[in-house]
Structure formats: C-alpha cells, structure tokens
Amino acid sequence: MIFGLALTVVLGAIVIKYNEDLTWTTAFYFIVETAATIGYGDVVLVKKSSRQFVIAFIIVCTTLVAMTIRMFSSTLKEDRQLDKLEATLRRLQALRFNKNIPVSSGDQVTKSDIVLAMLCRTGTLNHANDISPWLEKLDAVAGNKTLLTQE
C-alpha cells in the first residue's frame, strides 16, 4: 500500500511537472500537498488538463490513504487479538499445571481446551462432575474402536 501511494505521488509529480512546466520541487510540493488534502492554494494549475488530472489523482490518493490506514489499523487489531489469545493460553497453561483441567492432546492446546477452561473458570462447568465423566467415556471409546461404528 505504501509503495502504491509513493508511486502514485511520483507519477503525479511527473505529470504535473511536464504538463504545467513547473520545477521538480514545486511539482512534488503541489502533489504531496494535494495528496495530504491540505491545499494551501499557493500553486495554481493553469491548464485544464492538469486540473482534470488532479481530480482523478485526488480520488486515487484518498482511496489509497484510506486503504493504508485500514491496513495498519487491522494489523494493530490482529496484534491485540493475538495478545488476548496468548494471555488466554497462559491462563489455560496455569490451569493445566494446577490440575484443574486436562489438556486433550499432550502439550498442544486446542480450541476445545480453551473453551473447557473458560467454562470451568466461569463456573458454568464443574470439572469433577461435568467434565471428568465424559473424559472417562471418551477414553473408553478410544480404547474400543467398535463403539465408534455402532451408531
């Protein structure tokens, strides 16, 4: 995104420089000022074709700036979500080491483990009464493959 925005600014400066016979500095100044939606008005375009180009340029740049901001904000949001998930996993590991809830697949924490830990933590489920009997039944089924195919 940032590369696309920079490329658009450079191409815009090239078009304005040659169409309006401006210096490179003035052309870049005008384009950056326009892309940033500042518009001091100190550089005035004389040719109609330049003004038409700038209308399209403003639409493209505004869209690119919005997309760049969205990309950065979604990256920050994903980072916050990952931080929350890591904190949940740390809490789950602490619960596991306290023997409050077993982890189903060795050292790997599954989504089911997280859900069970949260349900136990909120008091919705009781480990001894609600979870242990089901884990025992699952262990029995895992040991007897014919039970899986009967229903």
C-alpha positions as CSV (number, residue, x, y, z in Angstrom):
1,M,0.0,0.0,0.0
2,I,2.7,2.5,1.0
3,F,4.6,1.6,-2.2
4,G,1.5,2.2,-4.3
5,L,0.9,5.6,-2.6
6,A,4.5,6.6,-3.2
7,L,4.4,5.5,-6.8
8,T,1.2,7.5,-7.3
9,V,2.8,10.6,-5.8
10,V,5.8,10.2,-8.1
11,L,3.7,9.7,-11.2
12,G,1.5,12.6,-10.3
13,A,4.6,14.9,-9.9
14,I,5.9,13.8,-13.3
15,V,2.6,14.6,-15.0
16,I,2.2,18.0,-13.3
17,K,5.8,18.9,-13.8
18,Y,5.7,18.3,-17.6
19,N,2.1,19.5,-18.1
20,E,2.5,22.8,-16.2
21,D,6.2,23.4,-16.8
22,L,7.0,23.5,-13.0
23,T,10.2,22.7,-11.3
24,W,10.6,19.2,-9.7
25,T,10.4,20.8,-6.3
26,T,7.2,22.7,-7.0
27,A,5.6,19.7,-8.7
28,F,6.3,17.4,-5.8
29,Y,5.3,20.1,-3.3
30,F,1.9,20.5,-5.1
31,I,1.3,16.8,-5.4
32,V,2.2,16.0,-1.7
33,E,0.1,19.0,-0.6
34,T,-2.8,17.7,-2.7
35,A,-2.4,14.0,-1.6
36,A,-2.4,15.2,2.0
37,T,-5.6,17.1,1.3
38,I,-4.0,20.3,2.6
39,G,-4.5,22.6,-0.5
40,Y,-2.8,25.9,0.5
41,G,-3.6,27.4,-2.9
42,D,-0.1,28.8,-3.4
43,V,0.5,26.8,-6.5
44,V,-2.3,27.3,-9.1
45,L,-2.7,25.0,-12.1
46,V,-3.3,26.9,-15.3
47,K,-4.1,24.1,-17.8
48,K,-7.5,22.4,-17.9
49,S,-5.9,19.0,-18.5
50,S,-3.8,19.4,-15.3
51,R,-6.9,20.2,-13.3
52,Q,-8.7,17.2,-14.7
53,F,-5.8,15.0,-13.9
54,V,-5.7,16.3,-10.3
55,I,-9.4,15.4,-9.8
56,A,-8.6,11.8,-10.7
57,F,-5.4,12.0,-8.6
58,I,-7.3,13.2,-5.5
59,I,-9.8,10.3,-5.9
60,V,-7.0,7.7,-6.2
61,C,-4.9,9.2,-3.4
62,T,-7.8,9.5,-1.0
63,T,-8.6,5.8,-1.7
64,L,-5.0,4.7,-1.2
65,V,-4.6,6.7,2.0
66,A,-7.8,5.2,3.4
67,M,-6.7,1.6,2.4
68,T,-3.3,2.2,4.0
69,I,-4.9,3.4,7.3
70,R,-7.2,0.4,7.3
71,M,-4.3,-1.9,6.7
72,F,-2.4,-0.5,9.7
73,S,-5.5,-0.5,11.9
74,S,-6.4,-4.1,11.1
75,T,-2.8,-5.1,11.8
76,L,-3.0,-3.4,15.2
77,K,-6.3,-5.1,15.8
78,E,-4.9,-8.5,14.9
79,D,-1.9,-7.9,17.3
80,R,-4.4,-7.1,20.1
81,Q,-6.4,-10.2,19.4
82,L,-3.2,-12.3,19.4
83,D,-2.2,-10.7,22.7
84,K,-5.5,-11.7,24.2
85,L,-5.2,-15.2,22.8
86,E,-1.7,-15.6,24.3
87,A,-3.0,-14.4,27.6
88,T,-5.8,-16.9,27.5
89,L,-3.3,-19.7,26.6
90,R,-1.1,-18.7,29.5
91,R,-4.1,-18.8,31.8
92,L,-5.0,-22.2,30.4
93,Q,-1.5,-23.5,30.9
94,A,-1.7,-22.3,34.5
95,L,-4.9,-24.1,35.0
96,R,-3.4,-27.2,33.4
97,F,-0.4,-27.2,35.7
98,N,-2.8,-26.7,38.7
99,K,-4.6,-29.9,37.5
100,N,-7.9,-28.1,37.2
101,I,-8.3,-29.2,33.6
102,P,-6.5,-31.7,31.5
103,V,-5.3,-30.8,28.0
104,S,-6.6,-33.2,25.5
105,S,-3.7,-33.7,23.2
106,G,-0.4,-33.8,25.0
107,D,1.3,-30.5,25.2
108,Q,-0.8,-28.9,22.4
109,V,-3.6,-26.6,23.5
110,T,-6.7,-27.0,21.4
111,K,-9.8,-24.7,21.0
112,S,-11.8,-27.3,23.0
113,D,-9.3,-27.0,25.8
114,I,-9.7,-23.2,25.9
115,V,-13.5,-23.5,25.8
116,L,-13.5,-26.0,28.7
117,A,-11.1,-23.9,30.7
118,M,-13.2,-20.8,30.3
119,L,-16.4,-22.7,31.1
120,C,-14.8,-24.1,34.3
121,R,-13.4,-20.7,35.2
122,T,-16.8,-19.0,34.9
123,G,-18.4,-21.7,37.0
124,T,-20.6,-22.9,34.1
125,L,-19.0,-26.4,34.3
126,N,-17.6,-28.2,37.2
127,H,-14.6,-30.3,36.4
128,A,-15.3,-33.2,38.7
129,N,-19.0,-33.5,38.0
130,D,-19.3,-32.4,34.4
131,I,-16.1,-33.0,32.5
132,S,-14.4,-36.0,34.2
133,P,-17.2,-38.5,33.4
134,W,-17.2,-37.5,29.8
135,L,-13.4,-37.8,29.6
136,E,-13.6,-41.3,31.0
137,K,-16.3,-42.2,28.5
138,L,-14.1,-40.8,25.7
139,D,-11.1,-42.8,26.9
140,A,-13.2,-45.9,27.0
141,V,-14.5,-45.3,23.4
142,A,-11.0,-44.6,22.2
143,G,-9.8,-47.9,23.6
144,N,-12.7,-49.8,21.9
145,K,-12.9,-48.8,18.2
146,T,-16.1,-50.8,17.6
147,L,-18.1,-48.4,19.8
148,L,-17.4,-45.7,17.3
149,T,-19.0,-47.6,14.4
150,Q,-22.1,-48.9,16.2
151,E,-24.3,-45.8,15.8
